[in-house]
Amino acid sequence: MDEENLEAAIQTYNAQLQQVELALGAGLDPSQQSDLIQLQADLKQLIELTESSLVSVRKSKLFSTLEPDAISTSHGQLDNPEPDRQSPDDEYAAFKEAIDSIGEDNPSSACNEEGDREAGEDEELEEEEEEEEEEEKKKPVG
């Protein structure tokens, strides 16, 4: 439906809704009243949906009148709201490059603390084992 038809439909639905509300106020018997209450709810929902369609038609009409350059510019701003911020991929690439350059400058710093700690623990264990072996050699046989 086009914009004019939607506006006309909304006016018709509102007029019908007013008639239903007048009938509800007239004090009909309960069986007719429940039908009118359901009709009232249906008309309200129909009016909301038709208004939503009207808004969509107006938006699409507005977008079609914009220049193609304006549309691409607005999409660019949505994709990257802060133009001076890097994308996550660019940021990650810069991070990797920085890490690689640190490793090239000081190859011994490539070890992490855990690796250093494990190496230190290994040395302590070796020293303990050597001490135990020496003690066993000193013990008399027999």
GROMACS elastic network, one bead per residue, 0.5 to 0.9 nm:
[ bonds ]
;  ai    aj funct       b0    kb
    1     4     6  0.81420   500
    1     5     6  0.60597   500
    1     6     6  0.63768   500
    1    53     6  0.86833   500
    1    54     6  0.87727   500
    1    57     6  0.84967   500
    2     5     6  0.55080   500
    2     6     6  0.63099   500
    2     7     6  0.87892   500
    2    54     6  0.80820   500
    2    57     6  0.71265   500
    3     6     6  0.52263   500
    3     7     6  0.62555   500
    3     8     6  0.87157   500
    3    53     6  0.88425   500
    3    54     6  0.61070   500
    3    55     6  0.88836   500
    3    57     6  0.64691   500
    3    58     6  0.71624   500
    4     7     6  0.51739   500
    4     8     6  0.62153   500
    4     9     6  0.86130   500
    5     8     6  0.50754   500
    5     9     6  0.60750   500
    5    10     6  0.86311   500
    6     9     6  0.50231   500
    6    10     6  0.62022   500
    6    11     6  0.87123   500
    6    50     6  0.65203   500
    6    51     6  0.76304   500
    6    53     6  0.76563   500
    6    54     6  0.60500   500
    7    10     6  0.51664   500
    7    11     6  0.63878   500
    7    12     6  0.87664   500
    7    50     6  0.83707   500
    7    51     6  0.80698   500
    7    54     6  0.73549   500
    8    11     6  0.51589   500
    8    12     6  0.62709   500
    8    13     6  0.86899   500
    9    12     6  0.50371   500
    9    13     6  0.61094   500
    9    14     6  0.85514   500
    9    47     6  0.83984   500
    9    50     6  0.76869   500
   10    13     6  0.50997   500
   10    14     6  0.61019   500
   10    15     6  0.86171   500
   10    46     6  0.84980   500
   10    47     6  0.58921   500
   10    48     6  0.88730   500
   10    50     6  0.66043   500
   10    51     6  0.71571   500
   11    14     6  0.51391   500
   11    15     6  0.62462   500
   11    16     6  0.86917   500
   11    47     6  0.89111   500
   12    15     6  0.51321   500
   12    16     6  0.62431   500
   12    17     6  0.85865   500
   13    16     6  0.50308   500
   13    17     6  0.60468   500
   13    18     6  0.86518   500
   13    43     6  0.64257   500
   13    44     6  0.82281   500
   13    46     6  0.76352   500
   13    47     6  0.63877   500
   14    18     6  0.62415   500
   14    19     6  0.87273   500
   14    43     6  0.78780   500
   14    44     6  0.83028   500
   14    47     6  0.73355   500
   15    18     6  0.51587   500
   15    19     6  0.64151   500
   15    20     6  0.87954   500
   16    19     6  0.50969   500
   16    20     6  0.62602   500
   16    21     6  0.86599   500
   16    40     6  0.87951   500
   16    43     6  0.77601   500
   17    20     6  0.50747   500
   17    21     6  0.61681   500
   17    22     6  0.86142   500
   17    39     6  0.82982   500
   17    40     6  0.61306   500
   17    43     6  0.61998   500
   17    44     6  0.74514   500
   18    21     6  0.50763   500
   18    22     6  0.61491   500
   18    23     6  0.86035   500
   18    40     6  0.89778   500
   19    22     6  0.50747   500
   19    23     6  0.61981   500
   19    24     6  0.86240   500
   20    23     6  0.50493   500
   20    24     6  0.61727   500
   20    25     6  0.86894   500
   20    36     6  0.63108   500
   20    37     6  0.81380   500
   20    39     6  0.74825   500
   20    40     6  0.63185   500
   21    25     6  0.62752   500
   21    26     6  0.87686   500
   21    36     6  0.81173   500
   21    37     6  0.85396   500
   21    40     6  0.72454   500
   22    25     6  0.50741   500
   22    26     6  0.63832   500
   23    26     6  0.51035   500
   23    27     6  0.73826   500
   23    28     6  0.74665   500
   23    33     6  0.84103   500
   23    36     6  0.77463   500
   24    27     6  0.60861   500
   24    28     6  0.68888   500
   24    32     6  0.89164   500
   24    33     6  0.63578   500
   24    36     6  0.67088   500
   24    37     6  0.75854   500
   25    28     6  0.80618   500
   27    30     6  0.86136   500
   27    33     6  0.79312   500
   28    31     6  0.82438   500
   28    32     6  0.63758   500
   28    33     6  0.60365   500
   29    32     6  0.57047   500
   29    33     6  0.61799   500
   29    34     6  0.89831   500
   30    34     6  0.62032   500
   30    35     6  0.87628   500
   31    34     6  0.55733   500
   31    35     6  0.67932   500
   31    36     6  0.89749   500
   32    35     6  0.52715   500
   32    36     6  0.62915   500
   32    37     6  0.87297   500
   33    36     6  0.50092   500
   33    37     6  0.61116   500
   33    38     6  0.86343   500
   34    37     6  0.50495   500
   34    38     6  0.62693   500
   34    39     6  0.85973   500
   35    38     6  0.51623   500
   35    39     6  0.61585   500
   35    40     6  0.85881   500
   36    40     6  0.59908   500
   36    41     6  0.86126   500
   37    40     6  0.50104   500
   37    41     6  0.63243   500
   37    42     6  0.86459   500
   38    41     6  0.51807   500
   38    42     6  0.61799   500
   38    43     6  0.86257   500
   39    42     6  0.50101   500
   39    43     6  0.60662   500
   39    44     6  0.85883   500
   40    43     6  0.51725   500
   40    44     6  0.62416   500
   40    45     6  0.87020   500
   41    44     6  0.51739   500
   41    45     6  0.62734   500
   41    46     6  0.86002   500
   42    45     6  0.51637   500
   42    46     6  0.60808   500
   42    47     6  0.86037   500
   43    47     6  0.60681   500
   43    48     6  0.86149   500
   44    47     6  0.51314   500
   44    48     6  0.63100   500
   44    49     6  0.87370   500
   45    48     6  0.51092   500
   45    49     6  0.62095   500
   45    50     6  0.85433   500
   46    49     6  0.51645   500
   46    50     6  0.60285   500
   46    51     6  0.84878   500
   47    50     6  0.51293   500
   47    51     6  0.60581   500
   47    52     6  0.85349   500
   48    51     6  0.51407   500
   48    52     6  0.61574   500
   48    53     6  0.86812   500
   49    53     6  0.62256   500
   49    54     6  0.85950   500
   50    54     6  0.61449   500
   50    55     6  0.86685   500
   51    55     6  0.62449   500
   51    56     6  0.86616   500
   52    55     6  0.51151   500
   52    56     6  0.63069   500
   52    57     6  0.87104   500
   53    56     6  0.50123   500
   53    57     6  0.61549   500
   53    58     6  0.85739   500
   54    57     6  0.51023   500
   54    58     6  0.61724   500
   54    59     6  0.85930   500
   55    58     6  0.50886   500
   55    59     6  0.61227   500
   55    60     6  0.86580   500
   56    59     6  0.50571   500
   56    60     6  0.61741   500
   56    61     6  0.84802   500
   57    60     6  0.52388   500
   57    61     6  0.60840   500
   57    62     6  0.85635   500
   58    61     6  0.50051   500
   58    62     6  0.60922   500
   58    63     6  0.86274   500
   59    62     6  0.50104   500
   59    63     6  0.61364   500
   59    64     6  0.85521   500
   60    63     6  0.50435   500
   60    64     6  0.60939   500
   60    65     6  0.86967   500
   61    64     6  0.51912   500
   61    65     6  0.64964   500
   62    65     6  0.52745   500
   62    66     6  0.66713   500
   63    66     6  0.52708   500
   63    67     6  0.84280   500
   63    71     6  0.78795   500
   64    67     6  0.78708   500
   64    68     6  0.88016   500
   66    69     6  0.82808   500
   66    70     6  0.65026   500
   66    71     6  0.68826   500
   67    70     6  0.53286   500
   67    71     6  0.66119   500
   67    72     6  0.90000   500
   68    71     6  0.51451   500
   68    72     6  0.63427   500
   68    73     6  0.86119   500
   69    72     6  0.52574   500
   69    73     6  0.60999   500
   69    74     6  0.86049   500
   70    73     6  0.50668   500
   70    74     6  0.61241   500
   70    75     6  0.86204   500
   71    74     6  0.51941   500
   71    75     6  0.62449   500
   71    76     6  0.86251   500
   72    75     6  0.51062   500
   72    76     6  0.61375   500
   72    77     6  0.87107   500
   73    76     6  0.50466   500
   73    77     6  0.63437   500
   73    78     6  0.87731   500
   74    77     6  0.51332   500
   74    78     6  0.63871   500
   74    79     6  0.88244   500
   75    78     6  0.50319   500
   75    79     6  0.62567   500
   75    80     6  0.87218   500
   76    79     6  0.51598   500
   76    80     6  0.62654   500
   76    81     6  0.79694   500
   77    80     6  0.52924   500
   77    81     6  0.50298   500
   77    82     6  0.78154   500
   77    83     6  0.78775   500
   78    81     6  0.55845   500
   80    83     6  0.58899   500
   80    84     6  0.89284   500
   80    85     6  0.79884   500
   80    86     6  0.88987   500
   80    87     6  0.80580   500
   81    85     6  0.86287   500
   82    85     6  0.55783   500
   82    86     6  0.86467   500
   83    86     6  0.77912   500
   85    91     6  0.89949   500
   86    89     6  0.79660   500
   86    90     6  0.59149   500
   86    91     6  0.58597   500
   87    90     6  0.52727   500
   87    91     6  0.61325   500
   87    92     6  0.86075   500
   88    92     6  0.60180   500
   88    93     6  0.85432   500
   89    92     6  0.51267   500
   89    93     6  0.61776   500
   89    94     6  0.86617   500
   90    93     6  0.50868   500
   90    94     6  0.62198   500
   90    95     6  0.85922   500
   91    94     6  0.51789   500
   91    95     6  0.61948   500
   91    96     6  0.87447   500
   92    96     6  0.61758   500
   92    97     6  0.85486   500
   93    96     6  0.51663   500
   93    97     6  0.61606   500
   93    98     6  0.86387   500
   94    97     6  0.50509   500
   94    98     6  0.61777   500
   94    99     6  0.86647   500
   95    98     6  0.51289   500
   95    99     6  0.62302   500
   95   100     6  0.86078   500
   96    99     6  0.50780   500
   96   100     6  0.60576   500
   96   101     6  0.85375   500
   97   100     6  0.51100   500
   97   101     6  0.61405   500
   97   102     6  0.86819   500
   98   101     6  0.51387   500
   98   102     6  0.63127   500
   98   103     6  0.87801   500
   99   102     6  0.51606   500
   99   103     6  0.63753   500
   99   104     6  0.88000   500
  100   103     6  0.51087   500
  100   104     6  0.63009   500
  100   105     6  0.87564   500
  101   104     6  0.50597   500
  101   105     6  0.62100   500
  101   106     6  0.87656   500
  102   105     6  0.51934   500
  102   106     6  0.63234   500
  102   107     6  0.80350   500
  102   109     6  0.80638   500
  102   110     6  0.81291   500
  103   106     6  0.54559   500
  103   107     6  0.52041   500
  103   108     6  0.79442   500
  103   109     6  0.67276   500
  103   110     6  0.55784   500
  104   107     6  0.58332   500
  104   110     6  0.88197   500
  105   109     6  0.88133   500
  106   109     6  0.55266   500
  106   110     6  0.72941   500
  107   110     6  0.54765   500
  107   111     6  0.82389   500
  108   111     6  0.63022   500
  109   112     6  0.73325   500
  111   114     6  0.80873   500
  111   115     6  0.59928   500
  111   116     6  0.66521   500
  112   115     6  0.52876   500
  112   116     6  0.63522   500
  112   117     6  0.86899   500
  113   117     6  0.60319   500
  113   118     6  0.85303   500
  114   118     6  0.60709   500
  114   119     6  0.85057   500
  115   118     6  0.51278   500
  115   119     6  0.61658   500
  115   120     6  0.86468   500
  116   119     6  0.51129   500
  116   120     6  0.62568   500
  116   121     6  0.86891   500
  117   120     6  0.50394   500
  117   121     6  0.61807   500
  117   122     6  0.86227   500
  118   122     6  0.61425   500
  118   123     6  0.87063   500
  119   122     6  0.51003   500
  119   123     6  0.64186   500
  119   124     6  0.88490   500
  120   123     6  0.51972   500
  120   124     6  0.64158   500
  120   125     6  0.87984   500
  121   124     6  0.51033   500
  121   125     6  0.62441   500
  121   126     6  0.86646   500
  122   125     6  0.51317   500
  122   126     6  0.62095   500
  122   127     6  0.86709   500
  123   126     6  0.51266   500
  123   127     6  0.62328   500
  123   128     6  0.87028   500
  124   127     6  0.51231   500
  124   128     6  0.62443   500
  124   129     6  0.86626   500
  125   128     6  0.50951   500
  125   129     6  0.61696   500
  125   130     6  0.86071   500
  126   129     6  0.51016   500
  126   130     6  0.61712   500
  126   131     6  0.86412   500
  127   130     6  0.50989   500
  127   131     6  0.62056   500
  127   132     6  0.86711   500
  128   131     6  0.50875   500
  128   132     6  0.62086   500
  128   133     6  0.86474   500
  129   132     6  0.50948   500
  129   133     6  0.62002   500
  129   134     6  0.86514   500
  130   133     6  0.50925   500
  130   134     6  0.62246   500
  130   135     6  0.86731   500
  131   134     6  0.51123   500
  131   135     6  0.62304   500
  131   136     6  0.86820   500
  132   135     6  0.50783   500
  132   136     6  0.62077   500
  132   137     6  0.86612   500
  133   136     6  0.51135   500
  133   137     6  0.62770   500
  133   138     6  0.87670   500
  134   137     6  0.50880   500
  134   138     6  0.63886   500
  134   139     6  0.89310   500
  135   138     6  0.50875   500
  135   139     6  0.64465   500
  136   139     6  0.52220   500
  136   140     6  0.84083   500
  137   140     6  0.78073   500
  137   141     6  0.87767   500
  138   141     6  0.89154   500
